[in-house]
Amino acid sequence: METFFSKIKLPNLPEDKKKDLNAEISEAEVKRAIRSLQGGKAPGPDGLTSEFYKIFMDLLSKSYLSMLNDSFGTSVLPTSLREGNIYLILKKSKPPENCGSYRPISSLNVDFLILNKSLTYSLSLL
């Protein structure tokens, strides 16, 4: 594998951009991510919907941000950010006894989606 990567010229980020990547997520980024969540979706394993986070955004954002930054400091994400359920949905007009007749759908907790959107926004600024 080292031989493979040694032959590839990968771009390097300037130092100021590297610092931006390692910066803590801001409360504004968390709130932006919460506001951008789609409504009407099924909740993840914890049962909390995007509507819940939108309604209680001002109460939750500081605690959520503290949890995220603590997690990044310890390199350990809380269980809720690592949980998900996979559901098998039968495709239309397919026989239910055939494994190929199903498509997997993953259901993730909304707090993970908030983290994902926050990081995606930060990366898009590079």
Short mmCIF file of the C-alpha atoms (twelve columns), coordinates in Angstrom:
data_MODEL
# 
_entry.id   MODEL 
# 
loop_
_atom_site.group_PDB 
_atom_site.id 
_atom_site.type_symbol 
_atom_site.label_atom_id 
_atom_site.label_alt_id 
_atom_site.label_comp_id 
_atom_site.label_asym_id 
_atom_site.label_seq_id 
_atom_site.Cartn_x 
_atom_site.Cartn_y 
_atom_site.Cartn_z 
_atom_site.pdbx_PDB_model_num 
ATOM 1   C CA . MET A 1   0.000   0.000   0.000  1 
ATOM 2   C CA . GLU A 2   2.878   2.389   0.732  1 
ATOM 3   C CA . THR A 3   4.149   1.866   -2.809 1 
ATOM 4   C CA . PHE A 4   0.756   2.806   -4.207 1 
ATOM 5   C CA . PHE A 5   0.492   6.023   -2.196 1 
ATOM 6   C CA . SER A 6   4.111   7.002   -2.829 1 
ATOM 7   C CA . LYS A 7   3.335   7.177   -6.565 1 
ATOM 8   C CA . ILE A 8   0.351   9.475   -6.140 1 
ATOM 9   C CA . LYS A 9   0.805   13.225  -5.893 1 
ATOM 10  C CA . LEU A 10  -1.833  14.304  -3.395 1 
ATOM 11  C CA . PRO A 11  -2.580  17.984  -2.816 1 
ATOM 12  C CA . ASN A 12  -1.511  19.519  0.481  1 
ATOM 13  C CA . LEU A 13  -3.547  21.950  2.506  1 
ATOM 14  C CA . PRO A 14  -1.886  25.213  3.495  1 
ATOM 15  C CA . GLU A 15  -1.218  25.571  7.232  1 
ATOM 16  C CA . ASP A 16  -4.026  28.101  7.763  1 
ATOM 17  C CA . LYS A 17  -6.545  25.663  6.255  1 
ATOM 18  C CA . LYS A 18  -5.239  22.844  8.467  1 
ATOM 19  C CA . LYS A 19  -5.893  25.043  11.500 1 
ATOM 20  C CA . ASP A 20  -9.417  25.684  10.225 1 
ATOM 21  C CA . LEU A 21  -10.008 21.925  9.975  1 
ATOM 22  C CA . ASN A 22  -8.928  21.430  13.578 1 
ATOM 23  C CA . ALA A 23  -10.961 24.341  14.929 1 
ATOM 24  C CA . GLU A 24  -13.816 23.610  17.292 1 
ATOM 25  C CA . ILE A 25  -17.307 23.610  15.862 1 
ATOM 26  C CA . SER A 26  -19.148 26.824  16.702 1 
ATOM 27  C CA . GLU A 27  -22.635 27.214  18.113 1 
ATOM 28  C CA . ALA A 28  -23.596 29.075  14.927 1 
ATOM 29  C CA . GLU A 29  -22.576 26.030  12.862 1 
ATOM 30  C CA . VAL A 30  -24.639 23.734  15.087 1 
ATOM 31  C CA . LYS A 31  -27.690 26.000  14.801 1 
ATOM 32  C CA . ARG A 32  -27.236 26.268  11.045 1 
ATOM 33  C CA . ALA A 33  -27.129 22.461  10.819 1 
ATOM 34  C CA . ILE A 34  -30.273 22.119  12.950 1 
ATOM 35  C CA . ARG A 35  -32.164 24.677  10.856 1 
ATOM 36  C CA . SER A 36  -31.209 22.813  7.662  1 
ATOM 37  C CA . LEU A 37  -32.602 19.452  8.838  1 
ATOM 38  C CA . GLN A 38  -35.483 18.090  6.788  1 
ATOM 39  C CA . GLY A 39  -38.727 17.628  8.647  1 
ATOM 40  C CA . GLY A 40  -41.153 14.749  8.423  1 
ATOM 41  C CA . LYS A 41  -38.496 12.044  8.557  1 
ATOM 42  C CA . ALA A 42  -38.595 9.008   10.822 1 
ATOM 43  C CA . PRO A 43  -36.513 9.375   13.993 1 
ATOM 44  C CA . GLY A 44  -33.449 7.296   14.728 1 
ATOM 45  C CA . PRO A 45  -33.134 4.729   17.530 1 
ATOM 46  C CA . ASP A 46  -33.371 7.433   20.231 1 
ATOM 47  C CA . GLY A 47  -36.821 8.531   18.977 1 
ATOM 48  C CA . LEU A 48  -35.907 12.237  18.720 1 
ATOM 49  C CA . THR A 49  -36.995 13.944  15.504 1 
ATOM 50  C CA . SER A 50  -35.511 16.898  13.657 1 
ATOM 51  C CA . GLU A 51  -38.596 18.873  14.709 1 
ATOM 52  C CA . PHE A 52  -37.641 18.268  18.366 1 
ATOM 53  C CA . TYR A 53  -34.176 19.718  17.763 1 
ATOM 54  C CA . LYS A 54  -35.618 22.698  15.881 1 
ATOM 55  C CA . ILE A 55  -38.123 23.517  18.631 1 
ATOM 56  C CA . PHE A 56  -35.553 23.211  21.426 1 
ATOM 57  C CA . MET A 57  -32.538 24.460  19.450 1 
ATOM 58  C CA . ASP A 58  -31.803 27.386  21.784 1 
ATOM 59  C CA . LEU A 59  -31.926 25.135  24.854 1 
ATOM 60  C CA . LEU A 60  -29.937 22.257  23.339 1 
ATOM 61  C CA . SER A 61  -27.292 23.876  21.143 1 
ATOM 62  C CA . LYS A 62  -24.824 24.857  23.910 1 
ATOM 63  C CA . SER A 63  -24.974 21.448  25.608 1 
ATOM 64  C CA . TYR A 64  -24.727 19.662  22.272 1 
ATOM 65  C CA . LEU A 65  -21.745 21.804  21.288 1 
ATOM 66  C CA . SER A 66  -20.018 21.088  24.601 1 
ATOM 67  C CA . MET A 67  -20.586 17.354  24.110 1 
ATOM 68  C CA . LEU A 68  -19.155 17.510  20.575 1 
ATOM 69  C CA . ASN A 69  -16.054 19.427  21.550 1 
ATOM 70  C CA . ASP A 70  -15.453 17.104  24.531 1 
ATOM 71  C CA . SER A 71  -15.848 14.147  22.178 1 
ATOM 72  C CA . PHE A 72  -13.311 15.551  19.746 1 
ATOM 73  C CA . GLY A 73  -10.927 16.212  22.638 1 
ATOM 74  C CA . THR A 74  -11.122 12.614  23.850 1 
ATOM 75  C CA . SER A 75  -11.535 11.059  20.378 1 
ATOM 76  C CA . VAL A 76  -14.568 9.136   21.651 1 
ATOM 77  C CA . LEU A 77  -18.049 9.791   20.319 1 
ATOM 78  C CA . PRO A 78  -21.025 9.139   22.603 1 
ATOM 79  C CA . THR A 79  -23.121 6.075   21.916 1 
ATOM 80  C CA . SER A 80  -25.969 8.079   20.372 1 
ATOM 81  C CA . LEU A 81  -23.626 9.295   17.632 1 
ATOM 82  C CA . ARG A 82  -22.599 5.719   16.859 1 
ATOM 83  C CA . GLU A 83  -26.035 4.094   16.827 1 
ATOM 84  C CA . GLY A 84  -28.264 3.325   13.919 1 
ATOM 85  C CA . ASN A 85  -30.836 0.822   12.764 1 
ATOM 86  C CA . ILE A 86  -30.926 -0.894  9.394  1 
ATOM 87  C CA . TYR A 87  -34.314 -1.775  7.971  1 
ATOM 88  C CA . LEU A 88  -34.911 -3.979  4.957  1 
ATOM 89  C CA . ILE A 89  -37.598 -2.599  2.665  1 
ATOM 90  C CA . LEU A 90  -39.225 -4.872  0.104  1 
ATOM 91  C CA . LYS A 91  -38.881 -3.500  -3.434 1 
ATOM 92  C CA . LYS A 92  -42.094 -3.118  -5.436 1 
ATOM 93  C CA . SER A 93  -43.189 -6.181  -7.375 1 
ATOM 94  C CA . LYS A 94  -40.361 -8.336  -5.992 1 
ATOM 95  C CA . PRO A 95  -40.790 -11.742 -4.335 1 
ATOM 96  C CA . PRO A 96  -40.339 -11.482 -0.557 1 
ATOM 97  C CA . GLU A 97  -38.515 -14.836 -0.361 1 
ATOM 98  C CA . ASN A 98  -35.597 -13.505 -2.462 1 
ATOM 99  C CA . CYS A 99  -32.850 -11.632 -0.557 1 
ATOM 100 C CA . GLY A 100 -32.252 -9.383  -3.573 1 
ATOM 101 C CA . SER A 101 -35.826 -8.130  -3.286 1 
ATOM 102 C CA . TYR A 102 -34.942 -5.887  -0.356 1 
ATOM 103 C CA . ARG A 103 -33.077 -2.624  -0.083 1 
ATOM 104 C CA . PRO A 104 -31.440 -1.548  3.165  1 
ATOM 105 C CA . ILE A 105 -32.373 1.766   4.758  1 
ATOM 106 C CA . SER A 106 -30.329 3.073   7.676  1 
ATOM 107 C CA . SER A 107 -31.968 5.142   10.370 1 
ATOM 108 C CA . LEU A 108 -29.514 7.348   12.258 1 
ATOM 109 C CA . ASN A 109 -30.073 9.543   15.282 1 
ATOM 110 C CA . VAL A 110 -30.635 13.207  14.448 1 
ATOM 111 C CA . ASP A 111 -27.729 14.261  16.683 1 
ATOM 112 C CA . PHE A 112 -25.421 12.382  14.297 1 
ATOM 113 C CA . LEU A 113 -27.011 14.166  11.338 1 
ATOM 114 C CA . ILE A 114 -26.346 17.515  13.046 1 
ATOM 115 C CA . LEU A 115 -22.682 16.583  13.486 1 
ATOM 116 C CA . ASN A 116 -22.502 15.435  9.866  1 
ATOM 117 C CA . LYS A 117 -24.007 18.675  8.552  1 
ATOM 118 C CA . SER A 118 -21.748 20.804  10.788 1 
ATOM 119 C CA . LEU A 119 -18.616 19.044  9.542  1 
ATOM 120 C CA . THR A 120 -19.783 19.110  5.927  1 
ATOM 121 C CA . TYR A 121 -20.298 22.860  6.138  1 
ATOM 122 C CA . SER A 122 -16.827 23.360  7.659  1 
ATOM 123 C CA . LEU A 123 -15.234 21.276  4.907  1 
ATOM 124 C CA . SER A 124 -17.090 23.146  2.177  1 
ATOM 125 C CA . LEU A 125 -15.336 26.356  3.256  1 
ATOM 126 C CA . LEU A 126 -11.935 24.929  2.346  1 
# 
